[in-house]
Each structure stands twice: as structure tokens, then as C-alpha cells.
Amino acid sequence: MAAGGVACTGCTGEDYSIPGYNALVLESGDPWEFVSLFGELHANPVQERALRRAGQVTARHYAWPHIVQGILLPRLHQMVEPRRSLHHTPQQQQTMEQHTCA
């Protein structure tokens, strides 16, 4: 996707794949299904360019900086904050924060 290719996936739940919008999504194990979908796409250059561009846009949302900032860090904060408030008095918390690297 990121390189501008045509992403082809199976129907196994890839959350980034939107059939016909940014990927060819197969619904069976029949190779002729792929041949048919790719043939239709190849016959329509405007649709093919749009699918490739949409794939590149989608790929940007799955780049590591986006994943870390938008998904992983918020989840880590959710996991850490309840522990801090449950296990330490405010004075202990303040002391810990003074000794923690930013």
C-alpha cells in the first residue's frame, strides 16, 4: 500500500482493507476470484489509480509514529494512571514524580 501497489487481502479481518476502495479483498480461496477482481481493476485505469492513492493514504495511518502516538501511548497511560492513584498517597506520588525521568 505505502509503495503505491495494489493491496490484495483475504477475508480474514484486516482492519485497514476496504474492498474496492483501497484494496482487493478476496472472499474465497478460488484463484479465479483474484484474476477477475484484478482484471476489472486493470480494465479501469481511473479506478486503479484511485485505489492505489487511497491505499497510500491508508498506509500513512498505520505508520509507526501514528501507531505509537495515537494508539500505544494512550493505552499505556490508561494502564499506568490507575496504578499510581491506587497504590500511592499523594505525598508518595509527588516524591515518585520528582525522581522519575521525564
GISUL-V860657 format. One line per field, one symbol per residue. psi: psi as a letter, one per 20 degrees, with the letter a starting at -180 (. if undefined). A space follows every 10 residues. Layout:
psi=???
This chain:
psi=ghijroppra ljkoiipopi gjqpoqirjo hhggggghgg ghinhghggg ggghgggghh ijqghggggh ggghhghhhg ghgghhiqrh gggggghhjp p.
